[in-house]
Amino acid sequence: MTSAHPNDAQIRALYAQFLDGWNRRSGAAVAAGFADDGDIVGYDGSHHHGRLSIAAHLRQVFGSQPTQTYVGVVRTVRPLAADVAVLMAHAGMIPPGGNDLDPRLHTVHTMVAVQEGGRWRIALLQSTPAAWLQHPEAREALTQELRGLLTPQ
């Protein structure tokens, strides 16, 4: 059995900062939460290393195409070492111009956070598709849960 992380609130806030920066379509805001040598692995498997590379890549993405909006729910935050934690979350995406989730785009976010100089930073954020092809009922349950988090339009 794992215990909750003593800095649970700060680590959850770091993930919320990531989602907020993405949803505002700001590469700088997303990258601000990463360690200087942080990594991001996208939903499509693309990999970017380093805060500056992440910011530049996302600036290009946000400037060249419409992007989905994330809605996420944190499942766990647990310690790995004194200054290292892992956060697991599920997220759904609302397509550009849409107002509902596309269940085909659900993802599992795995975030490794490290404490640097008293601040928590993202060392790794990985998005893994949550297709659950063998368990459509689980995909539907997640869709309903995430819909419950949406703000009425």
JOVENTA-V954162 format. One record per residue. N is the residue number from 1. RES is the residue in one small letter. SS is DSSP state (h for helix, s for strand, l for the rest). OMEGA is omega as a letter, one per 20 degrees, with the letter a starting at -180 (none if undefined). Layout:
n:N res:RES ss:SS omega:OMEGA
n:N res:RES ss:SS omega:OMEGA
This chain:
n:1 res:m ss:l omega:r
n:2 res:t ss:l omega:r
n:3 res:s ss:l omega:r
n:4 res:a ss:s omega:a
n:5 res:h ss:l omega:r
n:6 res:p ss:l omega:r
n:7 res:n ss:l omega:a
n:8 res:d ss:h omega:a
n:9 res:a ss:h omega:a
n:10 res:q ss:h omega:a
n:11 res:i ss:h omega:r
n:12 res:r ss:h omega:r
n:13 res:a ss:h omega:r
n:14 res:l ss:h omega:r
n:15 res:y ss:h omega:r
n:16 res:a ss:h omega:r
n:17 res:q ss:h omega:r
n:18 res:f ss:h omega:a
n:19 res:l ss:h omega:a
n:20 res:d ss:h omega:r
n:21 res:g ss:h omega:r
n:22 res:w ss:h omega:a
n:23 res:n ss:h omega:r
n:24 res:r ss:l omega:r
n:25 res:r ss:l omega:a
n:26 res:s ss:l omega:r
n:27 res:g ss:h omega:r
n:28 res:a ss:h omega:a
n:29 res:a ss:h omega:r
n:30 res:v ss:h omega:a
n:31 res:a ss:h omega:a
n:32 res:a ss:h omega:a
n:33 res:g ss:l omega:a
n:34 res:f ss:s omega:r
n:35 res:a ss:s omega:r
n:36 res:d ss:s omega:a
n:37 res:d ss:s omega:a
n:38 res:g ss:s omega:r
n:39 res:d ss:s omega:r
n:40 res:i ss:s omega:r
n:41 res:v ss:s omega:a
n:42 res:g ss:l omega:r
n:43 res:y ss:l omega:a
n:44 res:d ss:l omega:r
n:45 res:g ss:l omega:r
n:46 res:s ss:l omega:a
n:47 res:h ss:s omega:r
n:48 res:h ss:s omega:a
n:49 res:h ss:s omega:r
n:50 res:g ss:l omega:a
n:51 res:r ss:h omega:a
n:52 res:l ss:h omega:r
n:53 res:s ss:h omega:r
n:54 res:i ss:h omega:r
n:55 res:a ss:h omega:a
n:56 res:a ss:h omega:r
n:57 res:h ss:h omega:a
n:58 res:l ss:h omega:r
n:59 res:r ss:h omega:r
n:60 res:q ss:h omega:r
n:61 res:v ss:h omega:a
n:62 res:f ss:h omega:a
n:63 res:g ss:h omega:a
n:64 res:s ss:h omega:a
n:65 res:q ss:l omega:r
n:66 res:p ss:l omega:a
n:67 res:t ss:l omega:r
n:68 res:q ss:l omega:r
n:69 res:t ss:s omega:r
n:70 res:y ss:s omega:r
n:71 res:v ss:s omega:a
n:72 res:g ss:s omega:r
n:73 res:v ss:s omega:r
n:74 res:v ss:s omega:r
n:75 res:r ss:s omega:a
n:76 res:t ss:s omega:r
n:77 res:v ss:s omega:a
n:78 res:r ss:s omega:a
n:79 res:p ss:s omega:r
n:80 res:l ss:s omega:r
n:81 res:a ss:s omega:a
n:82 res:a ss:l omega:a
n:83 res:d ss:l omega:a
n:84 res:v ss:s omega:r
n:85 res:a ss:s omega:r
n:86 res:v ss:s omega:r
n:87 res:l ss:s omega:r
n:88 res:m ss:s omega:a
n:89 res:a ss:s omega:r
n:90 res:h ss:s omega:r
n:91 res:a ss:s omega:r
n:92 res:g ss:s omega:a
n:93 res:m ss:s omega:r
n:94 res:i ss:s omega:a
n:95 res:p ss:l omega:r
n:96 res:p ss:l omega:r
n:97 res:g ss:l omega:a
n:98 res:g ss:l omega:r
n:99 res:n ss:l omega:r
n:100 res:d ss:l omega:r
n:101 res:l ss:s omega:r
n:102 res:d ss:l omega:a
n:103 res:p ss:h omega:r
n:104 res:r ss:h omega:a
n:105 res:l ss:h omega:r
n:106 res:h ss:l omega:a
n:107 res:t ss:s omega:r
n:108 res:v ss:s omega:r
n:109 res:h ss:s omega:r
n:110 res:t ss:s omega:a
n:111 res:m ss:s omega:r
n:112 res:v ss:s omega:a
n:113 res:a ss:s omega:r
n:114 res:v ss:s omega:r
n:115 res:q ss:s omega:a
n:116 res:e ss:s omega:r
n:117 res:g ss:l omega:r
n:118 res:g ss:l omega:r
n:119 res:r ss:s omega:r
n:120 res:w ss:s omega:a
n:121 res:r ss:s omega:r
n:122 res:i ss:s omega:r
n:123 res:a ss:s omega:r
n:124 res:l ss:s omega:r
n:125 res:l ss:s omega:a
n:126 res:q ss:s omega:r
n:127 res:s ss:s omega:r
n:128 res:t ss:s omega:r
n:129 res:p ss:s omega:r
n:130 res:a ss:l omega:a
n:131 res:a ss:l omega:r
n:132 res:w ss:l omega:a
n:133 res:l ss:l omega:r
n:134 res:q ss:l omega:a
n:135 res:h ss:l omega:a
n:136 res:p ss:h omega:r
n:137 res:e ss:h omega:r
n:138 res:a ss:h omega:r
n:139 res:r ss:h omega:r
n:140 res:e ss:h omega:r
n:141 res:a ss:h omega:r
n:142 res:l ss:h omega:r
n:143 res:t ss:h omega:a
n:144 res:q ss:h omega:r
n:145 res:e ss:h omega:a
n:146 res:l ss:h omega:r
n:147 res:r ss:h omega:r
n:148 res:g ss:l omega:r
n:149 res:l ss:l omega:a
n:150 res:l ss:l omega:r
n:151 res:t ss:l omega:r
n:152 res:p ss:l omega:a
n:153 res:q ss:l omega:none
